[in-house]
Amino acid sequence: MFEYQLKESTRRRSVAIKVTDNGIIVYAPKGLEKKWLHEWLMSKHSWVLAQQQKVQAVPVVQTPWHSQTLLVFGETYACFFGPEHPSKLCHSNRIVHVCVINPDDTQACRAALLSLLRIELESYVMGVLPELAEKMGAQVSQVKFREYKSCWGSCTSKRALAFNTLLIGAKPSYIDYVIIHELAHCHVLAHNPKFWQLVFKHYGEYKEVVKWFKEKGATLFITKEV
């Protein structure tokens, strides 16, 4: 039998199970016969195990104001929020300082952190993009940085590129792949064989990186549940 937290209520008329990454919660009407509840939960044992496996398979997003850690260039940095220091990334010590007046204001913490990460990603991308663009013969009209919900980069028909601020958490070589991917779109907008041949020419092991972003990319997200 699995362990669970029981929450009873006089307003409930039915039993329900909620499986989370923090455990199992059972909701039941107050005064329900415990023997019946036990037998009912036993009948749901297989379903609960399946739900636990699903929950465990979902990558956990970052909550740096609680965990005090943050992924930067594929490494775990200590992350601190407060008014004591200006916002800064210190790569030698792997420390992130985010300047906020009230560290308990998680909305302010998130906004200040995203601003700092955008600047850091822009610095990296603009340091390598010109050389890659020249090598690939790609003419770029504009480059922007913003947070996306479900993509890591984009390229318009006018060759304007945009990159997801949260890319800063990935390894530099993975960021390079995203840059090459979008530069390839300057030549071929569709994801057709010609496009992937171009990507392969400039990033031979791209399939491994594509797989990583599909399976682990969500670990770079920073929770919005503030």
N, C-alpha and C positions, 0 to 999 in steps of 0.2 A: 504494500500500500504506500502511496506517495504522501509526503508531508504537505500540509496545506494550512492556510490561515482561514478560519471560519468567520464570516461576517453575517450576523443575523439581523433581521429587520422585521418589524411588525407590518410594514407596508408591502413586503414581498409576498408574492403568491406562487412563486416557482423557484427552482434551484438552478444555479448557473455556475460555471467554472471559468475563471480567467487565468490564462497561463502567461506569465511575464518573465523577463530575464531576472527578476528579483524573487521569483517564487510563484506559488499557486495560490489563488484566492478563490474560496468557495462562498457564494452568496446563497443564503437560505432563509425561509420564513422563520421567524422566532418561534421556538417551541417545537420545531419539527423533530420527530422521533429519530434519535441518533442511530438506532439499528438500521432503520430504513435508509437514512442518509449514507451510512457506511456501505451498505449493499449497492446503492445507486452509484456511489463513487467507484466501487470496485468494478462495476460494469463499464465504467468510462476509463479504465486504466490504460487501455491501448491507445485511446484517443488522446489522453493527456501526454503519454510518452511521445506520440507523433508531434503534438504541438510543441513540446519542449525541444525536440530536435529542430523544428522550424525556427524557433526563437534563437537557438544557439547558432544556427546557420546564418542568421542575419548579422552583418557587421555592426558593431556598436559605434555610433557616431561620437564625436568628441564633445566633452563638456568641460573645457579648460578652467572655468571659474570654480568648478567643484574638484576636478581631479588635479589641478595645478600642473598639468602636463599638456603638451601640444606637439603635433608632428610638424617638423620643419625639414624640408629636403630629405624626407625618409627617416629622420632621426627624432628621438623623443627629447624635447626640450622642457626644462622647468618653466612654468608660466605663472607670473605673479601680477595681480591687479591692485592698484592703489595710487595715491597721489604723491608718493615719495620720490618716484623717478620718472623721467620723461619716457614716452613710448620708444622702445628700442629692442632690436634683436642682437644679441651678443653670441656670435657663432663659436667663438673660441671656448666659451663656458657653457654653451647650449642653454642660454637663459633668454626668456622673453619677458620684458617689462611692459605692461600696458597701463598708461596713465589714465586713471579715472578718479573722480572725486569720491565717489561712493562705491567701493568694491562689491557691495551687496545689491547694487542695481545691475542685474544681469543684462538688461537691454543695453545699457550704456557700455558695459564690459564688451559685449559682442560687437557693437558698432565700432568701438575704439580698436578692438582687435582686428576686425576686418579691414579697417583703414590702414593699419600698420602692415598687414599681410599683403594688401594690394600694392603698396609701395615697394615691398620687398620682392614680390613676384615681377612687377614691372621692371625693377632694376635687373633681375636675372634675365628675363626674356629679352629685353632690349639690348642686353650685353651679347647675346648669342644669335638673335634673329637676323641681323644684317648679313653676317657671314653665311648663315644657312640659306637665306633668300638669294644671295649672290650665287651660291653653289647650285641652287635649284633653278636659277633663272626666273625667279618669281618677283613680280612687281607688286608691292604692297602699298595700298593707298592710305590706310589708317590702322591703328592698333589701339584697342580698348581693353580694359580690365574690369570685370564685374563678377558678382556671384551668380552662378547658374544653379538651377535645381537638378538638372539631369544631363548636362553636357559639359565637356571640359574645354571646348573651344568651338569657334564658328568662323566661317568665311563667307562673305556675300559675293554676289556676281560682280560687284565693283571692287573686289579684292580687299575689302575691309575685314581685318581680323579682330577677334575678341577672344579673351582667355579667362577661364574661371579662376577667380582669386584663390579658391581652395586648392588649386594645383600646387601651391607652395608647400603642401605637406608631402608631396610625392618626391621620389628620388630625382635628382637633376636629369639623369638619363631618360626618365619617364616623361619629364617636362619637355625634354628635347623631342621626344617622339610626338607629343601633341603639337608642338611647333611645326615639325616636319609634316604632320598630317594636314594641318591647316594650310601650309604653304603649297602642298600638293593640290589642294582645292583651288589654288590660284590658276592652275592649269586645267584641272578636271573637277567639276563641281559634284558629279555623281560618284557614288561608291561602286564603281564598276571595275572590271579587271584592269583596265588601263590605269585607273587611279591607284590600285593596290600595287601594280608593277612599279609605279613611280615611287610610292612609299618604300617598297622593298629595296629599291635602288639606293636610297639614302638612309634606310634604317632596316637592315636585314633581319633583325630579330623582333620585328614589330608584333608578330602574333603573340609572343609571350607577354608583351606589355598590354595588348588589347585584352588578353585573358585576365591579367591582373586588375585592370580597371573595372572589368565586368564583375569579378569576384570580390575584390577588396577595395575598390574605389570609394565605396560609401564610408570607409573608415576615415576618409579625409574630411567628411562633412562635419560641420560644427552645428550642434543642435540649435533650433530656433525656439524650443520650448523653454522660454525664459520667464 
